[in-house]
Amino acid sequence: MNKIIATTAALCMASTAVLAAPTAATIITNNDVNAVLKADPIDDHTIRVIDMGQGYNMSIAVVSRGPTGGPPRAAPPPPKVAPVPCGLKAAPAGAKLSPESSIAHDATAETYIVIKGAGTLITGGQVVNGTRSAPDSKVTTTLNGPSCSGKVTGDFVETPMKVGDIAVIPAGVPHGWTSIATEVVYLSVRPDPKHVLPPAGFVFPALKK
């Protein structure tokens, strides 16, 4: 009987914790965004991770991408484990391939809001001869959770994007950029219902006081 009572109490407490919602808004200023971009102008950066209540967190990021075909970013450190293949092993004969690589995230959706520059967003299709993000990579641990990257084939769409345009990308849908003349900068809103991203309270180092 005591065990049943204790279990019931624990479940009630857990239910209350899940339903408890924050009582204040989180403000990310334009100065915050610019400080992150100043710290590293060309990259994908998580600004903050916020407890939304209801059992899930929300990650807010800013991403800046340079011109298509421009100088490559510094290579990430080599993975500690051998790369794991993902996606289709090969494209069907005669199938069209995307001009650039895309990425699909297992568990996180994204909403892109373009705030500077322009480019063409590739969405949809299937990754071909892709590579899984390494367990210790920034993509997996901080940005998007486990993901699969590579060129895509199939029914993908190429959409020109400019300032003010918004794209909502469900989890599992490949997406990437091409035809960037100078740069494209966008905010990315990433709900994290499966808790694969950093815990609530994460703040980009340059913003820590």
C-alpha positions as semicolon CSV with decimal commas, in nm:
position;residue;x (nm);y (nm);z (nm)
1;M;0,000;0,000;0,000
2;N;0,277;0,244;0,093
3;K;0,447;0,168;-0,239
4;I;0,126;0,244;-0,428
5;I;0,079;0,574;-0,243
6;A;0,440;0,675;-0,308
7;T;0,410;0,589;-0,676
8;T;0,086;0,786;-0,709
9;A;0,240;1,086;-0,536
10;A;0,542;1,072;-0,766
11;L;0,320;1,060;-1,073
12;C;0,118;1,358;-0,950
13;M;0,436;1,557;-0,888
14;A;0,569;1,467;-1,233
15;S;0,238;1,567;-1,393
16;T;0,244;1,900;-1,211
17;A;0,603;1,963;-1,325
18;V;0,515;1,891;-1,686
19;L;0,215;2,123;-1,682
20;A;0,392;2,402;-1,495
21;A;0,449;2,678;-1,748
22;P;0,700;2,964;-1,719
23;T;0,550;3,285;-1,585
24;A;0,770;3,528;-1,780
25;A;0,865;3,583;-2,142
26;T;1,220;3,547;-2,271
27;I;1,341;3,841;-2,479
28;I;1,621;3,802;-2,733
29;T;1,720;4,146;-2,858
30;N;1,864;4,247;-3,192
31;N;2,180;4,334;-2,999
32;D;2,195;3,974;-2,875
33;V;2,166;3,841;-3,230
34;N;2,436;4,078;-3,356
35;A;2,668;3,985;-3,067
36;V;2,639;3,618;-3,164
37;L;2,706;3,697;-3,530
38;K;3,004;3,914;-3,436
39;A;3,153;3,628;-3,236
40;D;3,141;3,399;-3,543
41;P;3,000;3,561;-3,860
42;I;2,962;3,245;-4,072
43;D;2,806;2,955;-3,884
44;D;2,500;2,815;-3,709
45;H;2,469;2,922;-3,345
46;T;2,217;2,839;-3,074
47;I;2,141;3,166;-2,892
48;R;1,927;3,032;-2,607
49;V;1,733;2,723;-2,503
50;I;1,412;2,803;-2,315
51;D;1,184;2,594;-2,094
52;M;0,839;2,629;-2,248
53;G;0,657;2,424;-1,985
54;Q;0,429;2,148;-2,110
55;G;0,729;1,913;-2,112
56;Y;0,935;2,063;-2,394
57;N;1,207;2,319;-2,461
58;M;1,258;2,569;-2,743
59;S;1,593;2,649;-2,904
60;I;1,645;2,982;-3,081
61;A;1,938;3,007;-3,321
62;V;2,083;3,246;-3,575
63;V;2,248;3,113;-3,889
64;S;2,469;3,299;-4,134
65;R;2,574;3,137;-4,461
66;G;2,824;3,283;-4,707
67;P;2,808;3,276;-5,086
68;T;2,758;2,948;-5,267
69;G;3,097;2,825;-5,385
70;G;3,279;3,062;-5,148
71;P;3,575;2,968;-4,927
72;P;3,493;2,663;-4,713
73;R;3,453;2,701;-4,340
74;A;3,720;2,553;-4,117
75;A;3,686;2,176;-4,114
76;P;3,537;2,035;-3,792
77;P;3,753;1,801;-3,586
78;P;3,748;1,444;-3,717
79;P;3,482;1,223;-3,556
80;K;3,591;0,978;-3,289
81;V;3,393;0,701;-3,456
82;A;3,369;0,593;-3,820
83;P;3,102;0,777;-4,023
84;V;2,766;0,599;-4,041
85;P;2,587;0,600;-4,378
86;C;2,223;0,709;-4,407
87;G;1,959;0,774;-4,669
88;L;1,933;0,602;-5,006
89;K;2,238;0,408;-5,118
90;A;2,206;0,553;-5,468
91;A;1,973;0,773;-5,669
92;P;1,745;0,600;-5,920
93;A;1,881;0,594;-6,273
94;G;1,833;0,931;-6,440
95;A;1,706;1,098;-6,122
96;K;1,789;1,463;-6,058
97;L;2,027;1,543;-5,772
98;S;2,028;1,867;-5,573
99;P;2,316;2,105;-5,653
100;E;2,420;2,125;-5,288
101;S;2,402;1,901;-4,982
102;S;2,102;1,908;-4,751
103;I;2,038;1,788;-4,398
104;A;1,742;1,615;-4,233
105;H;1,695;1,613;-3,855
106;D;1,550;1,304;-3,688
107;A;1,360;1,475;-3,409
108;T;1,361;1,854;-3,450
109;A;1,153;2,076;-3,675
110;E;1,270;2,425;-3,771
111;T;1,113;2,756;-3,863
112;Y;1,342;2,982;-4,065
113;I;1,291;3,361;-4,068
114;V;1,521;3,540;-4,314
115;I;1,659;3,865;-4,168
116;K;1,935;3,953;-4,417
117;G;2,044;3,860;-4,767
118;A;1,887;3,601;-4,995
119;G;1,932;3,254;-5,138
120;T;1,747;2,951;-5,265
121;L;1,620;2,701;-5,008
122;I;1,604;2,336;-5,115
123;T;1,342;2,131;-4,927
124;G;1,207;1,779;-4,957
125;G;1,327;1,476;-5,147
126;Q;1,543;1,199;-5,002
127;V;1,906;1,211;-4,893
128;V;2,134;1,001;-5,115
129;N;2,454;0,837;-4,993
130;G;2,435;1,048;-4,679
131;T;2,631;1,053;-4,355
132;R;2,492;1,053;-4,002
133;S;2,603;1,336;-3,775
134;A;2,861;1,207;-3,528
135;P;2,734;1,164;-3,169
136;D;2,986;1,422;-3,043
137;S;2,940;1,673;-3,328
138;K;2,800;2,023;-3,276
139;V;2,503;1,933;-3,497
140;T;2,405;1,643;-3,273
141;T;2,483;1,786;-2,930
142;T;2,385;2,153;-2,968
143;L;2,211;2,250;-3,292
144;N;1,963;1,992;-3,420
145;G;2,011;1,650;-3,266
146;P;2,085;1,337;-3,473
147;S;2,078;1,421;-3,844
148;C;2,155;1,286;-4,192
149;S;2,341;1,496;-4,452
150;G;2,398;1,457;-4,826
151;K;2,265;1,558;-5,165
152;V;1,898;1,483;-5,225
153;T;1,697;1,332;-5,504
154;G;1,328;1,293;-5,574
155;D;1,053;1,549;-5,533
156;F;1,258;1,833;-5,383
157;V;1,161;2,198;-5,425
158;E;1,386;2,502;-5,479
159;T;1,238;2,821;-5,331
160;P;1,398;3,168;-5,357
161;M;1,408;3,323;-5,009
162;K;1,456;3,691;-4,919
163;V;1,424;3,912;-4,611
164;G;1,091;3,857;-4,437
165;D;1,028;3,512;-4,588
166;I;0,953;3,222;-4,353
167;A;0,997;2,847;-4,402
168;V;0,852;2,583;-4,169
169;I;1,041;2,255;-4,202
170;P;0,909;1,941;-4,026
171;A;1,145;1,692;-3,867
172;G;1,280;1,442;-4,120
173;V;1,246;1,675;-4,422
174;P;1,582;1,740;-4,596
175;H;1,673;2,106;-4,645
176;G;1,971;2,309;-4,761
177;W;2,078;2,625;-4,944
178;T;2,208;2,711;-5,289
179;S;2,234;3,020;-5,513
180;I;2,351;3,248;-5,229
181;A;2,506;3,550;-5,403
182;T;2,661;3,717;-5,099
183;E;2,503;3,585;-4,777
184;V;2,181;3,473;-4,615
185;V;2,115;3,524;-4,244
186;Y;1,814;3,378;-4,071
187;L;1,671;3,299;-3,731
188;S;1,583;2,935;-3,665
189;V;1,317;2,839;-3,409
190;R;1,361;2,476;-3,300
191;P;1,110;2,310;-3,067
192;D;1,266;2,021;-2,876
193;P;0,992;1,785;-2,752
194;K;1,231;1,487;-2,738
195;H;1,503;1,673;-2,544
196;V;1,785;1,601;-2,789
197;L;1,927;1,956;-2,767
198;P;2,102;2,132;-2,474
199;P;1,889;2,171;-2,161
200;A;1,685;2,481;-2,086
201;G;1,907;2,761;-1,963
202;F;2,173;2,719;-2,233
203;V;2,306;3,060;-2,344
204;F;2,553;3,133;-2,622
205;P;2,889;3,201;-2,450
206;A;2,926;3,557;-2,586
207;L;2,597;3,656;-2,415
208;K;2,686;3,526;-2,070
209;K;2,727;3,805;-1,818
